[in-house]
């Protein structure tokens, strides 16, 4: 069968849920993965934040900063 006669896939409109994270203990949000980076916010117990990425080798989550615009790094020890 020639390639031009193959059907074109049609998107179904299904959207994936946005990944979120919360914490069991209030956790600092920093400009990078570690205490040496500047504090720029905090994720408090009961709050959730959108996950942008994760650095598993350092156990850090990159999230949308709940305290300001932009993103920040959240230590994953208390992430739930």
MDAnalysis code that builds the backbone (N, CA, C; Angstrom):
import MDAnalysis as mda
import numpy as np

u = mda.Universe.empty(240, n_residues=80, atom_resindex=np.repeat(np.arange(80), 3), trajectory=True)
u.add_TopologyAttr("name", ["N", "CA", "C"] * 80)
u.add_TopologyAttr("resid", np.arange(1, 81))
u.add_TopologyAttr("resname", ["UNK", "UNK", "UNK", "UNK", "UNK", "UNK", "UNK", "UNK", "UNK", "UNK", "UNK", "UNK", "UNK", "UNK", "UNK", "UNK", "UNK", "UNK", "UNK", "UNK", "UNK", "UNK", "UNK", "UNK", "UNK", "UNK", "UNK", "UNK", "UNK", "UNK", "UNK", "UNK", "UNK", "UNK", "UNK", "UNK", "UNK", "UNK", "UNK", "UNK", "UNK", "UNK", "UNK", "UNK", "UNK", "UNK", "UNK", "UNK", "UNK", "UNK", "UNK", "UNK", "UNK", "UNK", "UNK", "UNK", "UNK", "UNK", "UNK", "UNK", "UNK", "UNK", "UNK", "UNK", "UNK", "UNK", "UNK", "UNK", "UNK", "UNK", "UNK", "UNK", "UNK", "UNK", "UNK", "UNK", "UNK", "UNK", "UNK", "UNK"])
u.atoms.positions = np.array([
    [0.847, -1.169, 0.000],
    [0.000, 0.000, 0.000],
    [0.894, 1.235, 0.000],
    [0.670, 2.170, -0.910],
    [1.484, 3.390, -0.929],
    [1.235, 4.238, 0.318],
    [2.254, 4.956, 0.751],
    [2.145, 5.790, 1.953],
    [1.028, 6.817, 1.848],
    [0.779, 7.350, 0.679],
    [-0.222, 8.406, 0.525],
    [-1.640, 7.910, 0.772],
    [-1.858, 6.605, 0.765],
    [-3.214, 6.103, 0.981],
    [-3.460, 5.666, 2.425],
    [-2.490, 5.853, 3.292],
    [-2.689, 5.534, 4.707],
    [-3.579, 6.593, 5.346],
    [-4.458, 6.177, 6.273],
    [-5.322, 7.164, 6.917],
    [-4.522, 8.114, 7.806],
    [-4.985, 9.335, 7.902],
    [-4.361, 10.334, 8.762],
    [-4.973, 10.217, 10.155],
    [-4.141, 10.070, 11.216],
    [-4.687, 9.979, 12.574],
    [-5.418, 11.270, 12.952],
    [-6.475, 11.113, 13.691],
    [-7.248, 12.259, 14.154],
    [-7.115, 12.355, 15.667],
    [-6.695, 13.514, 16.216],
    [-6.606, 13.663, 17.677],
    [-7.985, 13.476, 18.313],
    [-7.983, 12.868, 19.481],
    [-9.253, 12.599, 20.161],
    [-9.667, 13.714, 21.104],
    [-8.779, 14.636, 21.399],
    [-9.126, 15.721, 22.309],
    [-8.916, 15.363, 23.770],
    [-8.377, 14.195, 24.039],
    [-8.115, 13.791, 25.417],
    [-6.954, 14.602, 25.972],
    [-7.146, 15.177, 27.139],
    [-6.060, 15.911, 27.782],
    [-5.606, 15.146, 29.012],
    [-4.324, 15.154, 29.224],
    [-3.755, 14.479, 30.384],
    [-3.854, 15.392, 31.601],
    [-4.003, 14.814, 32.790],
    [-4.042, 15.652, 33.984],
    [-2.695, 16.323, 34.227],
    [-2.729, 17.516, 34.777],
    [-1.508, 18.251, 35.106],
    [-0.936, 17.647, 36.376],
    [0.344, 17.217, 36.363],
    [0.920, 16.642, 37.580],
    [1.055, 17.706, 38.672],
    [0.699, 17.333, 39.886],
    [0.749, 18.241, 41.043],
    [1.519, 17.565, 42.171],
    [2.055, 18.376, 43.055],
    [2.751, 17.866, 44.228],
    [2.282, 18.653, 45.441],
    [2.259, 17.976, 46.578],
    [2.023, 18.629, 47.868],
    [3.077, 18.084, 48.826],
    [3.114, 18.613, 50.032],
    [4.137, 18.206, 51.001],
    [3.517, 17.871, 52.348],
    [4.179, 16.997, 53.094],
    [3.720, 16.638, 54.435],
    [4.276, 17.588, 55.488],
    [5.303, 18.357, 55.136],
    [5.926, 19.362, 55.998],
    [6.229, 20.572, 55.108],
    [5.978, 21.784, 55.588],
    [6.316, 22.981, 54.806],
    [7.745, 22.896, 54.301],
    [7.937, 23.136, 53.011],
    [9.234, 22.909, 52.378],
    [9.662, 24.121, 51.559],
    [10.918, 24.538, 51.743],
    [11.466, 25.685, 51.013],
    [11.529, 25.409, 49.516],
    [11.411, 26.465, 48.761],
    [11.555, 26.440, 47.317],
    [12.768, 27.317, 46.989],
    [13.696, 26.808, 46.190],
    [14.956, 27.504, 45.944],
    [15.228, 27.655, 44.448],
    [16.246, 28.435, 44.129],
    [16.601, 28.674, 42.730],
    [17.336, 27.492, 42.104],
    [17.714, 26.525, 42.897],
    [18.418, 25.343, 42.403],
    [18.314, 24.217, 43.412],
    [18.907, 23.059, 43.095],
    [18.771, 21.866, 43.938],
    [19.749, 21.804, 45.106],
    [19.453, 22.516, 46.176],
    [20.301, 22.446, 47.363],
    [20.191, 23.676, 48.231],
    [20.655, 23.548, 49.472],
    [20.589, 24.644, 50.443],
    [21.474, 25.830, 50.060],
    [22.436, 25.614, 49.193],
    [23.314, 26.717, 48.785],
    [22.626, 27.683, 47.826],
    [21.496, 27.275, 47.270],
    [20.748, 28.143, 46.354],
    [19.794, 29.041, 47.134],
    [19.483, 30.187, 46.578],
    [18.653, 31.192, 47.245],
    [17.228, 30.692, 47.477],
    [16.712, 31.005, 48.663],
    [15.313, 30.744, 49.020],
    [14.435, 31.734, 48.255],
    [13.410, 31.231, 47.561],
    [12.515, 32.129, 46.830],
    [11.038, 31.828, 47.082],
    [10.757, 30.934, 48.009],
    [9.360, 30.635, 48.319],
    [9.245, 29.396, 49.180],
    [8.004, 28.977, 49.400],
    [7.736, 27.802, 50.226],
    [6.444, 27.155, 49.753],
    [6.427, 25.827, 49.776],
    [5.190, 25.085, 49.561],
    [4.733, 24.644, 50.942],
    [3.567, 25.132, 51.353],
    [3.046, 24.847, 52.691],
    [2.159, 23.610, 52.673],
    [2.021, 22.987, 53.833],
    [1.115, 21.851, 53.981],
    [-0.289, 22.310, 53.574],
    [-0.962, 21.516, 52.776],
    [-2.297, 21.852, 52.299],
    [-2.308, 22.538, 50.945],
    [-1.156, 23.039, 50.493],
    [-1.047, 23.651, 49.172],
    [-0.612, 22.587, 48.164],
    [-0.923, 22.828, 46.908],
    [-0.397, 21.991, 45.832],
    [0.257, 22.913, 44.812],
    [1.201, 22.356, 44.073],
    [1.887, 23.124, 43.032],
    [2.019, 22.247, 41.796],
    [1.994, 22.889, 40.650],
    [2.147, 22.177, 39.391],
    [3.600, 21.750, 39.211],
    [3.789, 20.493, 38.852],
    [5.129, 19.948, 38.619],
    [5.549, 20.252, 37.186],
    [6.752, 20.803, 37.051],
    [7.313, 21.119, 35.737],
    [8.352, 20.065, 35.355],
    [9.061, 19.534, 36.355],
    [10.089, 18.530, 36.099],
    [10.568, 17.915, 37.395],
    [11.476, 16.956, 37.275],
    [12.012, 16.297, 38.470],
    [13.449, 15.894, 38.206],
    [14.315, 16.155, 39.165],
    [15.725, 15.746, 39.101],
    [15.874, 14.596, 40.101],
    [15.642, 13.374, 39.639],
    [15.602, 12.229, 40.542],
    [16.937, 11.946, 41.222],
    [18.049, 12.233, 40.560],
    [19.354, 11.946, 41.175],
    [19.602, 12.817, 42.411],
    [18.927, 13.975, 42.503],
    [19.058, 14.849, 43.668],
    [17.812, 14.844, 44.539],
    [16.757, 14.131, 44.127],
    [15.474, 14.094, 44.822],
    [14.862, 15.494, 44.937],
    [14.861, 16.205, 43.828],
    [14.253, 17.539, 43.772],
    [13.186, 17.578, 42.691],
    [12.140, 18.325, 42.969],
    [11.057, 18.570, 42.020],
    [11.178, 20.015, 41.543],
    [10.954, 20.258, 40.270],
    [10.897, 21.619, 39.740],
    [9.414, 21.929, 39.603],
    [8.975, 22.973, 40.303],
    [7.546, 23.281, 40.357],
    [7.295, 24.741, 39.996],
    [6.045, 25.050, 39.685],
    [5.670, 26.456, 39.553],
    [5.673, 27.032, 40.958],
    [6.396, 28.111, 41.143],
    [6.576, 28.714, 42.464],
    [5.225, 29.152, 43.039],
    [4.826, 28.590, 44.191],
    [3.550, 28.971, 44.794],
    [3.581, 30.358, 45.436],
    [4.777, 30.916, 45.655],
    [4.925, 32.205, 46.334],
    [5.179, 33.370, 45.381],
    [5.522, 33.076, 44.129],
    [5.880, 34.127, 43.164],
    [5.760, 33.551, 41.757],
    [6.091, 34.359, 40.767],
    [6.055, 33.857, 39.395],
    [7.286, 33.008, 39.123],
    [7.239, 32.225, 38.073],
    [8.373, 31.402, 37.686],
    [8.355, 30.039, 38.335],
    [9.497, 29.396, 38.303],
    [9.624, 28.051, 38.870],
    [10.644, 28.057, 40.004],
    [10.633, 26.975, 40.770],
    [11.614, 26.809, 41.838],
    [11.841, 25.318, 42.071],
    [12.858, 25.015, 42.844],
    [13.245, 23.643, 43.148],
    [12.781, 23.291, 44.560],
    [12.079, 22.175, 44.671],
    [11.500, 21.716, 45.929],
    [12.143, 20.388, 46.311],
    [12.693, 20.311, 47.520],
    [13.289, 19.053, 47.991],
    [12.189, 18.006, 48.080],
    [12.420, 16.815, 47.536],
    [11.406, 15.771, 47.460],
    [11.215, 14.951, 48.714],
    [11.981, 15.194, 49.773],
    [11.872, 14.388, 50.994],
    [10.453, 14.362, 51.555],
    [9.731, 15.476, 51.478],
    [8.395, 15.563, 52.057],
    [7.299, 15.594, 51.003],
    [7.670, 15.377, 49.745],
    [6.686, 15.424, 48.654],
    [5.728, 14.233, 48.746],
    [4.455, 14.539, 48.530],
    [3.437, 13.464, 48.500],
    [2.520, 13.686, 47.323],
])
